[in-house]
Amino acid sequence: MNERIDEPIFVISVAAKMIGVHAQTLRYYERAGLVDPSRSDGNRRYYSQRDLERLKQIKTLIDDLGVNLAGAEIALKLMDKIEKLEDSMSQMRYQLNMLESRSNPRALGDGTNSTQF
């Protein structure tokens, strides 16, 4: 996983401008629990690239799709859950392929023993 995506680098004014909302809107989203930016020792908010992606999702849900704040929260939780399930499936596929290759070493080279999901 790329660690830079989680690096807190954007102050609230820059993040707000990048997303196309007011800084107060970002504070509101934070109070609602939709985003959790990092804080400096001086309690200044810093947003990561991952935070910006989440904010873009929130903005799309609310502005473009007409979802209210509670609906956006539910949608984001479901998207997070889907992402975790996809990661788990990917790990299981890898483990399954490793087990299959141990039981049939030729399958690794010719692709005849690949499993489709």
VMD Tcl script that builds the backbone (N, CA, C; Angstrom):
set m [mol new atoms 351]
animate dup $m
set s [atomselect $m all]
$s set {name element resname resid chain x y z} {
  {N N MET 1 A 0.844 -1.180 0.000}
  {CA C MET 1 A 0.000 0.000 0.000}
  {C C MET 1 A 0.887 1.240 0.000}
  {N N ASN 2 A 0.461 2.235 -0.736}
  {CA C ASN 2 A 1.227 3.457 -0.844}
  {C C ASN 2 A 1.016 4.317 0.399}
  {N N GLU 3 A 2.083 4.566 1.123}
  {CA C GLU 3 A 1.991 5.317 2.374}
  {C C GLU 3 A 1.757 6.806 2.130}
  {N N ARG 4 A 2.130 7.317 0.963}
  {CA C ARG 4 A 1.993 8.744 0.690}
  {C C ARG 4 A 0.538 9.172 0.603}
  {N N ILE 5 A -0.345 8.260 0.252}
  {CA C ILE 5 A -1.762 8.596 0.128}
  {C C ILE 5 A -2.348 9.001 1.479}
  {N N ASP 6 A -1.748 8.528 2.555}
  {CA C ASP 6 A -2.216 8.847 3.904}
  {C C ASP 6 A -1.429 9.980 4.558}
  {N N GLU 7 A -0.472 10.542 3.838}
  {CA C GLU 7 A 0.357 11.604 4.407}
  {C C GLU 7 A -0.447 12.906 4.500}
  {N N PRO 8 A -0.609 13.450 5.699}
  {CA C PRO 8 A -1.392 14.679 5.855}
  {C C PRO 8 A -0.605 15.898 5.375}
  {N N ILE 9 A -1.031 16.486 4.266}
  {CA C ILE 9 A -0.244 17.578 3.694}
  {C C ILE 9 A -1.041 18.837 3.364}
  {N N PHE 10 A -2.353 18.751 3.277}
  {CA C PHE 10 A -3.151 19.899 2.850}
  {C C PHE 10 A -3.864 20.541 4.041}
  {N N VAL 11 A -3.662 21.849 4.219}
  {CA C VAL 11 A -4.407 22.561 5.261}
  {C C VAL 11 A -5.851 22.708 4.796}
  {N N ILE 12 A -6.731 23.062 5.705}
  {CA C ILE 12 A -8.166 23.067 5.410}
  {C C ILE 12 A -8.534 23.996 4.250}
  {N N SER 13 A -7.890 25.151 4.164}
  {CA C SER 13 A -8.236 26.091 3.093}
  {C C SER 13 A -7.875 25.527 1.723}
  {N N VAL 14 A -6.744 24.860 1.640}
  {CA C VAL 14 A -6.315 24.253 0.378}
  {C C VAL 14 A -7.211 23.072 0.032}
  {N N ALA 15 A -7.498 22.233 1.016}
  {CA C ALA 15 A -8.369 21.075 0.783}
  {C C ALA 15 A -9.750 21.531 0.320}
  {N N ALA 16 A -10.287 22.555 0.955}
  {CA C ALA 16 A -11.611 23.063 0.584}
  {C C ALA 16 A -11.615 23.573 -0.851}
  {N N LYS 17 A -10.574 24.297 -1.213}
  {CA C LYS 17 A -10.479 24.825 -2.577}
  {C C LYS 17 A -10.367 23.686 -3.589}
  {N N MET 18 A -9.599 22.654 -3.264}
  {CA C MET 18 A -9.425 21.517 -4.173}
  {C C MET 18 A -10.735 20.759 -4.384}
  {N N ILE 19 A -11.554 20.690 -3.357}
  {CA C ILE 19 A -12.821 19.960 -3.431}
  {C C ILE 19 A -13.925 20.841 -4.007}
  {N N GLY 20 A -13.796 22.143 -3.821}
  {CA C GLY 20 A -14.811 23.067 -4.320}
  {C C GLY 20 A -15.898 23.370 -3.308}
  {N N VAL 21 A -15.506 23.406 -2.032}
  {CA C VAL 21 A -16.448 23.731 -0.959}
  {C C VAL 21 A -15.791 24.754 -0.031}
  {N N HIS 22 A -16.563 25.284 0.894}
  {CA C HIS 22 A -16.020 26.193 1.905}
  {C C HIS 22 A -15.340 25.383 3.009}
  {N N ALA 23 A -14.376 25.995 3.668}
  {CA C ALA 23 A -13.692 25.338 4.786}
  {C C ALA 23 A -14.691 24.949 5.871}
  {N N GLN 24 A -15.713 25.767 6.067}
  {CA C GLN 24 A -16.731 25.469 7.078}
  {C C GLN 24 A -17.459 24.163 6.747}
  {N N THR 25 A -17.621 23.872 5.461}
  {CA C THR 25 A -18.260 22.619 5.049}
  {C C THR 25 A -17.411 21.432 5.476}
  {N N LEU 26 A -16.091 21.559 5.349}
  {CA C LEU 26 A -15.199 20.475 5.783}
  {C C LEU 26 A -15.275 20.291 7.295}
  {N N ARG 27 A -15.378 21.379 8.021}
  {CA C ARG 27 A -15.533 21.278 9.481}
  {C C ARG 27 A -16.849 20.574 9.828}
  {N N TYR 28 A -17.880 20.897 9.083}
  {CA C TYR 28 A -19.192 20.274 9.294}
  {C C TYR 28 A -19.122 18.770 9.021}
  {N N TYR 29 A -18.473 18.383 7.927}
  {CA C TYR 29 A -18.312 16.960 7.610}
  {C C TYR 29 A -17.527 16.249 8.709}
  {N N GLU 30 A -16.538 16.943 9.268}
  {CA C GLU 30 A -15.759 16.350 10.355}
  {C C GLU 30 A -16.632 16.161 11.597}
  {N N ARG 31 A -17.414 17.170 11.953}
  {CA C ARG 31 A -18.306 17.052 13.115}
  {C C ARG 31 A -19.322 15.924 12.919}
  {N N ALA 32 A -19.725 15.710 11.678}
  {CA C ALA 32 A -20.696 14.647 11.373}
  {C C ALA 32 A -20.036 13.269 11.340}
  {N N GLY 33 A -18.696 13.242 11.433}
  {CA C GLY 33 A -17.983 11.968 11.451}
  {C C GLY 33 A -17.716 11.378 10.082}
  {N N LEU 34 A -17.839 12.183 9.028}
  {CA C LEU 34 A -17.629 11.679 7.674}
  {C C LEU 34 A -16.163 11.670 7.266}
  {N N VAL 35 A -15.369 12.509 7.897}
  {CA C VAL 35 A -13.942 12.576 7.590}
  {C C VAL 35 A -13.205 12.900 8.887}
  {N N ASP 36 A -11.983 12.405 8.991}
  {CA C ASP 36 A -11.204 12.597 10.213}
  {C C ASP 36 A -9.778 13.013 9.848}
  {N N PRO 37 A -9.567 14.310 9.570}
  {CA C PRO 37 A -8.225 14.753 9.191}
  {C C PRO 37 A -7.249 14.655 10.360}
  {N N SER 38 A -5.985 14.588 10.024}
  {CA C SER 38 A -4.943 14.595 11.057}
  {C C SER 38 A -4.885 15.984 11.681}
  {N N ARG 39 A -4.322 16.041 12.861}
  {CA C ARG 39 A -4.165 17.326 13.559}
  {C C ARG 39 A -2.699 17.530 13.907}
  {N N SER 40 A -2.269 18.778 13.801}
  {CA C SER 40 A -0.909 19.132 14.203}
  {C C SER 40 A -0.885 19.345 15.709}
  {N N ASP 41 A 0.296 19.569 16.251}
  {CA C ASP 41 A 0.417 19.863 17.678}
  {C C ASP 41 A -0.378 21.115 18.048}
  {N N GLY 42 A -0.489 22.041 17.109}
  {CA C GLY 42 A -1.259 23.259 17.333}
  {C C GLY 42 A -2.733 23.096 16.989}
  {N N ASN 43 A -3.182 21.863 16.802}
  {CA C ASN 43 A -4.578 21.508 16.518}
  {C C ASN 43 A -5.047 21.951 15.132}
  {N N ARG 44 A -4.110 22.155 14.223}
  {CA C ARG 44 A -4.442 22.534 12.852}
  {C C ARG 44 A -4.760 21.278 12.046}
  {N N ARG 45 A -5.816 21.334 11.243}
  {CA C ARG 45 A -6.227 20.188 10.430}
  {C C ARG 45 A -5.314 20.044 9.219}
  {N N TYR 46 A -4.951 18.792 8.924}
  {CA C TYR 46 A -4.196 18.467 7.715}
  {C C TYR 46 A -4.867 17.286 7.032}
  {N N TYR 47 A -5.157 17.458 5.755}
  {CA C TYR 47 A -5.861 16.444 4.977}
  {C C TYR 47 A -4.882 15.701 4.079}
  {N N SER 48 A -5.076 14.401 3.983}
  {CA C SER 48 A -4.256 13.558 3.113}
  {C C SER 48 A -4.949 13.400 1.766}
  {N N GLN 49 A -4.263 12.782 0.830}
  {CA C GLN 49 A -4.863 12.490 -0.468}
  {C C GLN 49 A -6.070 11.563 -0.291}
  {N N ARG 50 A -5.965 10.614 0.627}
  {CA C ARG 50 A -7.091 9.715 0.913}
  {C C ARG 50 A -8.289 10.505 1.459}
  {N N ASP 51 A -8.020 11.479 2.336}
  {CA C ASP 51 A -9.094 12.336 2.847}
  {C C ASP 51 A -9.769 13.092 1.704}
  {N N LEU 52 A -8.962 13.596 0.767}
  {CA C LEU 52 A -9.523 14.338 -0.364}
  {C C LEU 52 A -10.404 13.441 -1.226}
  {N N GLU 53 A -9.979 12.208 -1.438}
  {CA C GLU 53 A -10.803 11.274 -2.216}
  {C C GLU 53 A -12.139 11.035 -1.516}
  {N N ARG 54 A -12.091 10.878 -0.222}
  {CA C ARG 54 A -13.326 10.671 0.550}
  {C C ARG 54 A -14.223 11.914 0.474}
  {N N LEU 55 A -13.620 13.087 0.565}
  {CA C LEU 55 A -14.389 14.324 0.462}
  {C C LEU 55 A -15.037 14.464 -0.911}
  {N N LYS 56 A -14.337 14.037 -1.945}
  {CA C LYS 56 A -14.921 14.064 -3.294}
  {C C LYS 56 A -16.123 13.126 -3.373}
  {N N GLN 57 A -16.006 11.967 -2.737}
  {CA C GLN 57 A -17.138 11.033 -2.706}
  {C C GLN 57 A -18.328 11.662 -1.978}
  {N N ILE 58 A -18.057 12.302 -0.853}
  {CA C ILE 58 A -19.119 12.950 -0.078}
  {C C ILE 58 A -19.799 14.028 -0.921}
  {N N LYS 59 A -18.988 14.845 -1.565}
  {CA C LYS 59 A -19.533 15.935 -2.390}
  {C C LYS 59 A -20.393 15.378 -3.517}
  {N N THR 60 A -19.945 14.315 -4.154}
  {CA C THR 60 A -20.722 13.693 -5.228}
  {C C THR 60 A -22.043 13.156 -4.701}
  {N N LEU 61 A -21.985 12.456 -3.581}
  {CA C LEU 61 A -23.209 11.899 -3.003}
  {C C LEU 61 A -24.225 12.991 -2.666}
  {N N ILE 62 A -23.757 14.061 -2.053}
  {CA C ILE 62 A -24.661 15.111 -1.583}
  {C C ILE 62 A -25.092 16.043 -2.723}
  {N N ASP 63 A -24.127 16.570 -3.467}
  {CA C ASP 63 A -24.440 17.574 -4.486}
  {C C ASP 63 A -25.006 16.971 -5.771}
  {N N ASP 64 A -24.398 15.905 -6.251}
  {CA C ASP 64 A -24.788 15.356 -7.551}
  {C C ASP 64 A -25.925 14.347 -7.459}
  {N N LEU 65 A -25.944 13.566 -6.384}
  {CA C LEU 65 A -26.949 12.507 -6.269}
  {C C LEU 65 A -28.094 12.856 -5.323}
  {N N GLY 66 A -27.971 13.969 -4.621}
  {CA C GLY 66 A -29.050 14.419 -3.751}
  {C C GLY 66 A -29.221 13.621 -2.470}
  {N N VAL 67 A -28.171 12.924 -2.058}
  {CA C VAL 67 A -28.224 12.128 -0.831}
  {C C VAL 67 A -28.044 13.065 0.360}
  {N N ASN 68 A -28.804 12.839 1.427}
  {CA C ASN 68 A -28.620 13.672 2.617}
  {C C ASN 68 A -27.402 13.179 3.405}
  {N N LEU 69 A -27.051 13.900 4.457}
  {CA C LEU 69 A -25.841 13.589 5.225}
  {C C LEU 69 A -25.885 12.189 5.824}
  {N N ALA 70 A -27.028 11.792 6.363}
  {CA C ALA 70 A -27.154 10.450 6.948}
  {C C ALA 70 A -26.994 9.385 5.870}
  {N N GLY 71 A -27.561 9.628 4.712}
  {CA C GLY 71 A -27.428 8.684 3.602}
  {C C GLY 71 A -25.993 8.594 3.115}
  {N N ALA 72 A -25.306 9.737 3.078}
  {CA C ALA 72 A -23.904 9.748 2.672}
  {C C ALA 72 A -23.063 8.939 3.649}
  {N N GLU 73 A -23.359 9.079 4.936}
  {CA C GLU 73 A -22.625 8.317 5.955}
  {C C GLU 73 A -22.819 6.816 5.745}
  {N N ILE 74 A -24.049 6.400 5.497}
  {CA C ILE 74 A -24.334 4.977 5.258}
  {C C ILE 74 A -23.627 4.500 3.997}
  {N N ALA 75 A -23.706 5.293 2.929}
  {CA C ALA 75 A -23.070 4.915 1.665}
  {C C ALA 75 A -21.558 4.773 1.837}
  {N N LEU 76 A -20.942 5.695 2.563}
  {CA C LEU 76 A -19.498 5.633 2.781}
  {C C LEU 76 A -19.111 4.404 3.597}
  {N N LYS 77 A -19.903 4.085 4.608}
  {CA C LYS 77 A -19.617 2.890 5.409}
  {C C LYS 77 A -19.725 1.637 4.551}
  {N N LEU 78 A -20.725 1.598 3.682}
  {CA C LEU 78 A -20.868 0.446 2.787}
  {C C LEU 78 A -19.705 0.363 1.800}
  {N N MET 79 A -19.272 1.507 1.274}
  {CA C MET 79 A -18.123 1.512 0.359}
  {C C MET 79 A -16.860 1.030 1.072}
  {N N ASP 80 A -16.679 1.456 2.322}
  {CA C ASP 80 A -15.527 0.996 3.105}
  {C C ASP 80 A -15.586 -0.513 3.311}
  {N N LYS 81 A -16.776 -1.014 3.610}
  {CA C LYS 81 A -16.950 -2.447 3.831}
  {C C LYS 81 A -16.672 -3.230 2.548}
  {N N ILE 82 A -17.143 -2.725 1.417}
  {CA C ILE 82 A -16.892 -3.371 0.128}
  {C C ILE 82 A -15.398 -3.417 -0.156}
  {N N GLU 83 A -14.704 -2.312 0.109}
  {CA C GLU 83 A -13.258 -2.263 -0.120}
  {C C GLU 83 A -12.533 -3.310 0.728}
  {N N LYS 84 A -12.928 -3.439 1.987}
  {CA C LYS 84 A -12.303 -4.438 2.863}
  {C C LYS 84 A -12.599 -5.853 2.375}
  {N N LEU 85 A -13.824 -6.091 1.929}
  {CA C LEU 85 A -14.180 -7.412 1.407}
  {C C LEU 85 A -13.402 -7.729 0.136}
  {N N GLU 86 A -13.220 -6.732 -0.727}
  {CA C GLU 86 A -12.435 -6.940 -1.944}
  {C C GLU 86 A -10.985 -7.261 -1.607}
  {N N ASP 87 A -10.433 -6.582 -0.606}
  {CA C ASP 87 A -9.067 -6.882 -0.165}
  {C C ASP 87 A -8.972 -8.311 0.361}
  {N N SER 88 A -9.960 -8.723 1.149}
  {CA C SER 88 A -9.978 -10.091 1.686}
  {C C SER 88 A -10.077 -11.113 0.567}
  {N N MET 89 A -10.938 -10.836 -0.415}
  {CA C MET 89 A -11.079 -11.756 -1.549}
  {C C MET 89 A -9.776 -11.871 -2.328}
  {N N SER 90 A -9.099 -10.760 -2.503}
  {CA C SER 90 A -7.826 -10.765 -3.214}
  {C C SER 90 A -6.799 -11.619 -2.472}
  {N N GLN 91 A -6.750 -11.482 -1.154}
  {CA C GLN 91 A -5.827 -12.287 -0.355}
  {C C GLN 91 A -6.182 -13.767 -0.438}
  {N N MET 92 A -7.479 -14.067 -0.407}
  {CA C MET 92 A -7.910 -15.470 -0.496}
  {C C MET 92 A -7.591 -16.063 -1.864}
  {N N ARG 93 A -7.759 -15.268 -2.929}
  {CA C ARG 93 A -7.409 -15.748 -4.273}
  {C C ARG 93 A -5.921 -16.073 -4.351}
  {N N TYR 94 A -5.114 -15.187 -3.772}
  {CA C TYR 94 A -3.676 -15.412 -3.770}
  {C C TYR 94 A -3.341 -16.706 -3.029}
  {N N GLN 95 A -3.929 -16.886 -1.848}
  {CA C GLN 95 A -3.673 -18.101 -1.070}
  {C C GLN 95 A -4.147 -19.339 -1.818}
  {N N LEU 96 A -5.299 -19.259 -2.459}
  {CA C LEU 96 A -5.820 -20.380 -3.230}
  {C C LEU 96 A -4.893 -20.717 -4.388}
  {N N ASN 97 A -4.415 -19.708 -5.084}
  {CA C ASN 97 A -3.474 -19.941 -6.184}
  {C C ASN 97 A -2.183 -20.572 -5.690}
  {N N MET 98 A -1.716 -20.139 -4.531}
  {CA C MET 98 A -0.495 -20.726 -3.968}
  {C C MET 98 A -0.727 -22.192 -3.619}
  {N N LEU 99 A -1.863 -22.511 -3.012}
  {CA C LEU 99 A -2.181 -23.899 -2.670}
  {C C LEU 99 A -2.330 -24.754 -3.920}
  {N N GLU 100 A -2.974 -24.213 -4.938}
  {CA C GLU 100 A -3.138 -24.960 -6.187}
  {C C GLU 100 A -1.799 -25.208 -6.861}
  {N N SER 101 A -0.919 -24.214 -6.820}
  {CA C SER 101 A 0.381 -24.384 -7.467}
  {C C SER 101 A 1.237 -25.412 -6.729}
  {N N ARG 102 A 1.046 -25.549 -5.424}
  {CA C ARG 102 A 1.784 -26.565 -4.669}
  {C C ARG 102 A 1.281 -27.962 -5.005}
  {N N SER 103 A -0.039 -28.077 -5.206}
  {CA C SER 103 A -0.592 -29.400 -5.499}
  {C C SER 103 A -0.425 -29.776 -6.963}
  {N N ASN 104 A -0.235 -28.797 -7.839}
  {CA C ASN 104 A -0.056 -29.061 -9.261}
  {C C ASN 104 A 0.936 -28.045 -9.825}
  {N N PRO 105 A 2.234 -28.309 -9.718}
  {CA C PRO 105 A 3.250 -27.345 -10.133}
  {C C PRO 105 A 3.156 -26.956 -11.607}
  {N N ARG 106 A 2.644 -27.857 -12.478}
  {CA C ARG 106 A 2.541 -27.534 -13.902}
  {C C ARG 106 A 1.488 -26.458 -14.156}
  {N N ALA 107 A 0.485 -26.367 -13.300}
  {CA C ALA 107 A -0.605 -25.417 -13.510}
  {C C ALA 107 A -0.121 -23.975 -13.449}
  {N N LEU 108 A 0.943 -23.730 -12.726}
  {CA C LEU 108 A 1.459 -22.380 -12.595}
  {C C LEU 108 A 1.951 -21.853 -13.934}
  {N N GLY 109 A 2.547 -22.731 -14.732}
  {CA C GLY 109 A 3.128 -22.307 -15.997}
  {C C GLY 109 A 2.161 -22.265 -17.154}
  {N N ASP 110 A 1.205 -23.209 -17.242}
  {CA C ASP 110 A 0.356 -23.252 -18.428}
  {C C ASP 110 A -1.021 -22.630 -18.237}
  {N N GLY 111 A -1.383 -22.245 -17.018}
  {CA C GLY 111 A -2.647 -21.566 -16.771}
  {C C GLY 111 A -3.870 -22.445 -16.883}
  {N N THR 112 A -3.703 -23.771 -16.960}
  {CA C THR 112 A -4.852 -24.665 -17.126}
  {C C THR 112 A -5.597 -24.903 -15.828}
  {N N ASN 113 A -5.009 -24.550 -14.704}
  {CA C ASN 113 A -5.654 -24.827 -13.426}
  {C C ASN 113 A -6.010 -23.532 -12.693}
  {N N SER 114 A -6.384 -22.501 -13.461}
  {CA C SER 114 A -6.730 -21.244 -12.801}
  {C C SER 114 A -8.172 -21.289 -12.332}
  {N N THR 115 A -8.423 -20.643 -11.221}
  {CA C THR 115 A -9.755 -20.631 -10.630}
  {C C THR 115 A -10.422 -19.302 -10.940}
  {N N GLN 116 A -11.650 -19.347 -11.440}
  {CA C GLN 116 A -12.423 -18.145 -11.739}
  {C C GLN 116 A -13.482 -17.937 -10.674}
  {N N PHE 117 A -13.638 -16.699 -10.231}
  {CA C PHE 117 A -14.686 -16.356 -9.263}
  {C C PHE 117 A -15.644 -15.401 -9.907}
}
mol reanalyze $m
mol bondsrecalc $m
mol representation Tube
mol addrep $m
